[in-house]
């Protein structure tokens, strides 16, 4: 089960699945924009919006929407975050070449384009998206009123979901035993994963190609500025969010993760009564992508936070997944029985190696 953090925005972190909660302080360098979700859900589908803290599934507010402006020159500005984006989808490139092409890019008359960090890229996610078996039935996880978008080219043997975007963030660990891995966002299925630099099965001889969308402006976006308030809360002065320093300590189902924040509010936890479960973008904002189990022998979070340690299915020390208050439309028929979690340990999977051998190994498949 996942754990939970709460924030004011209290956010605490908490595997499968823990709880963190969060609260609101003073915004300094950038806001975390909302996820776009306006409906509320229970475990199986859409429900009337819960209005009282004692209502089941209360606490799904998704924050303020981004405000996009089409600049008419091939660029789109997000007036909330201060980031400017290239509008066009363009072609797939290798991760190495993405940086070279960024330095050569002059779209809109600008020459300071860069490969986006994973936090910058994730700011574009809109969780009203949903993938499907064919492109015509897919709903994009990005606002197509402003941004070009596409799915994988099935005529070339690609899957519909093979339309991922590179970020600038390299995983400090390895996936699938030995793969050098880069984090990316998939605007077809709405997920962050670590993707190998080399095409799977190529023996590290063919570099993998994915899409890239360059960004410019607000170079402070995604840079945390944490302060320990000395009262079991942490303020990120960059976003103005106040987080619970500790997670809830045990795995809970999503409904109970939502309720956890209200239990803490009733108890005036740390002197506050406006704690809530964070949105997907809020919780992702405190991931520390310089840290990993392989590289720092820690969870991917600043050690200013206390995070519960777990024993994974392989019997090794690891760290949990944590619930957000954001729903996810993938997988359910009708959609509505999934929610977003953030992984601060390893995204493990039992993989058959070599294929068809009958021998399974528990591996870090997609990184933190």
N, C-alpha and C positions, 0 to 999 in steps of 0.2 A: 504494500500500500504506500501511497505517497504521503509525504509530510506537509506541513504548512508553515509559512512565515506570515506574519501580519504586519501591516504598515499603517502609518497615519497620513500620506499613505503609510500605515505601519506595515512594514513588511518584515517578516522574519523568514528564515529559510527552513524550510524543513523539507526520506525515501519512502519510494513508491510509498505513498506520496505524503510528504510532510506539509506543514503549514508555516508560512511566514506572514506577518501582517505589517501594514504601513500607514503613515499619516502625512500631513502636509505642513511644511515649513515655508521658508522664503525661497522663491525660485531665483537663481542667479544666472547661470550661463545657458541653460536650455530646458525646455519642458519636455516631458514624455507625452507624446500625442496618443490619442485613444485608438482603439482597435476597430472602430466602425460598427460594432455589434449593437443593435438597439433592442433586440428581443431578449426575453428571459426564458430559461429552460429548467426543467427538472431532469431526472435521470433518463427520460425517454423522449422528450419533445418539448415543444413550445408551451409556456404557461403565461398566465396574466402576470404582469410585473409585480413581484412582491414589494409591498410598501412599508411594512412594519418589520423592525428588527427581529421580532419573534416568528415571522413567517418562514416557512421552509424555503430554502434556496434564495433567501434574501442576500443581497450584497453583490450583484452582478454588474454594477455600474462600470462602464468601459471608458470613461474619461472624455476629454474634449477632442473633437475631430480635428485632423490636420486641415489647414486652409491652403489649397493649392492655387497658383496663378500661372496660367499659360502665358509665357512672355512673348510668344509669337516669333521666336528665333530658334526654335528647336530645343528650348529649355523650359523647365517647370520649376517654380519656386514654391517651397513650403514656407508660408509666412509665419508659422508657429515655431518651427525648428531653426529657421535661418539657413536651411540647406537648399541648394539649387541642383537640379537633376537634368540629365539628358533625357529627352522625351522618347527618342527612337529606340527600338529593340536591337537593331544591328545584328551582327553575326557572332557565332560562338568562337571563342579564342582560348588559348592556353592561359594558365594563371600567370606565367612569366611574361608572356607577351602583353597581357592586360596592362601592366605597369608601363611598358614602353609606349603602347598606344595612347595611354592617358597623357603622357608627357608630350605627345605630338598632337593632341586633340585641340581644336580651336572652335568648337561649336559655340554659336552665340557671340563669337568674337572674344572669348575668354581663353586664356592659356594656363590656367591653374587647376585644371581638372585632375582628379585623383581617383584611385580605386577606393570604394567606400569601405569603411570598417563594418563589421558585422552588426554593430549597434545602429549605425547610420542606415544600413540596408534594411534592417528589421523595422525601422520606423515607417516604412512604406507599406507594411502588411495591413491588409483589410480582411478581418476574419468573417466576412460574409461570403468568402469564396468557398468553392467546393470542386474537387476534381471528379472526373467521370471516365467511362471507358472510351469515349471519343471526344474530340475537341469541341464539337458543337454543343455538347451538354455540360461542358466545364464552365464554372464561374470563377473569374480571376480573383486572386488574393491581392489585387492592386487596383487602384482606381483607373479604369480604362477610359474615363472621360479625359484624362490628362496624359496617361502613359501608354505607349505601345506595349503589347503583350502577345505572347504566342505559347503554344504547347509544343511537345516533342513531335518530330516529323515521323509519323508511322510508316510513310512510304520508304524511309531509309532504314527501317528496322528499329527505330527508337520507340520507347514507350510514350504514352501521352504525357507523363509527368517528367520526361527528360528535357526540362527547360529551366534548369537551375541557374542561379547567378553566383558568380564568385564574390567573395569579400576579400579584404586585405589581410584577414586574420588567419595565420597559420596555427594549426593545433600544435601545442608543445609536446604532445604525446604522439604515439603511432596508433593507427587502427589496423585491424586485420593482421596483427603481429608486426608487420613491417612497412605499412603504407604511410608515406608522407602525406599529410592530410590538411586540407584547407576548408574553413567553414564557409558555408553558403546558405542562401535562402531560396526556397522553391516557391515561386508565386503561382504554381499550379496546384500544389497540395498543402501549402501553408506551413511548411516545416523548415526549421534549421537543422542542418546536419553537417558532419564533417565529410568532405568528398576527397577521394584520392587524387593526387596530382597526375598519376598515370592511369591510363585506361585499365580497368580490371581485366585480368587475364593476359595482359600484354607483356608481363615480366619486366615492368618498369622500362619499357622501350618506346612506348607511344604515350605522349602527354595528352591528358584528357582535355577536351574543350567544353567550356560552358559559356553562358552569356555573361555580359558585364554591363553595368549601367553606372557611368561615371557621375561623380558628385563634386561640388565645390561649395565654398562658404563655410561658416561656423566650424572652424577646426577644433573647437572645444567640445563639440557634441560627442557624448559618450564617455567623456573623461570624468571619472568620479572624484569627489572631494569629500571624503568621509571624516566625520568628527564623532568621537565617542563622547556622549553627553554625560556619562557617569551615572546614569539612572536606568541602565539596561536598554537604552535606545541609542540608535546611530542616525545622525543626520547626514544626508548627502547634500552638501551645500550647492552642488552643481544643479541638481534637479529640484531642490526644495522638499524632497521626500524624507520623512522620518521613519526609520525601520526599527522593529523590535530586534534587539541584539541576539536573542535566542529563538530557535524554532520550537515547535510544540513537542518534539522529542519522540514521537511515535507515528506510525503510519495510520492514515485515516482515509475514508472515502471522501469524494468531492463534496457531497452534501454536508458532511461534518466539518470539512475544512472551511466552508463558508460560515457555518455556525460558530466555529471556534473564535472568529474575530468578535462576534456579538457577545459571546461568553466573557471575553476579555473586556469588552466595553462595559458590560454590566458590573464588572469588578474594578472599574477605573484603573486598568492595567497601566503601571508606570505613571499614573496620574493623568491618563488620557481616556476619553470615552468615544473617540472617533476612529478606532482601528477598523481596518478592512483587509480582505484578501486582495493582493495586488493584481493588476491586469498582466497579461502576458508580456507587454512591452516594459512595464514597470519592473517586473521580476527579472527579465532579461537584462535590464540596465545595471544590475549589480553583479552579473557574472564577470569574473576576472579571467579573461582569455589568455593571460600570461601563465596561468596555473593549471596543473593537471596532476592526476595520480602518478603518471610516469615521470614528469619533470620536477615537480615540487613535493611529491608524496602528500598531496593535499587535495581538498575539494577546490573547484574552480571559483573561489570566492575569497575576497580579502579576509585575512585572519583577524580583522577587527570584529568579525561576526563569529558567533559560536554555532557550529553546525554539527548535528548528530552524526556519529559514525555508525555504519551498519556493516554486517557481514553479507557479502553477495553470495550468489548461488554457487560460486566456485570456492567458497570458504575463505575469501580474502577480504581485508578491510576495504570499504568503499564508502560512498556518500550518496544520499538519497536523490530521488526526483522530488520536486516540489510543485504543489498545485498552484495554479492561478485562478482567477475568477472568470476567465475567458473561455467561452464554449468554442467547439470546433465541429464543423459540419461533416467531416470525413467519416465514412464507414457506416453510418447508421441509415436504416431504411424504415421509417422516415428518418431524416437526419436529426440529430439532437442529443445523442447519448455519449458524446465525447467532450472532454475539456482539455485545455492546454496545460502541459507541465513543462518545467525547465529542469534539466539534468545538471547537477553540480558535481556528480561523480563521473562514471563512465556509462555510455549507452551500450550495454552488453547484449550479446546474442549468442545462441548456440549455433555454431557454423560447422557444416560437414566438410572436413578437410582430410585428404583431398576429396573433391566432389565424387559422390556415389560410393564412397569408401565405407560408409556406415560408422565412421569415427567422428564424433562431435567434440568441438572445443568451445569453451566459453571465452569469447573474444570481445574486446572493445571494438565495436563495429562503426560507430559514428561519432565518438568523442564526447566531451562534456557539452 
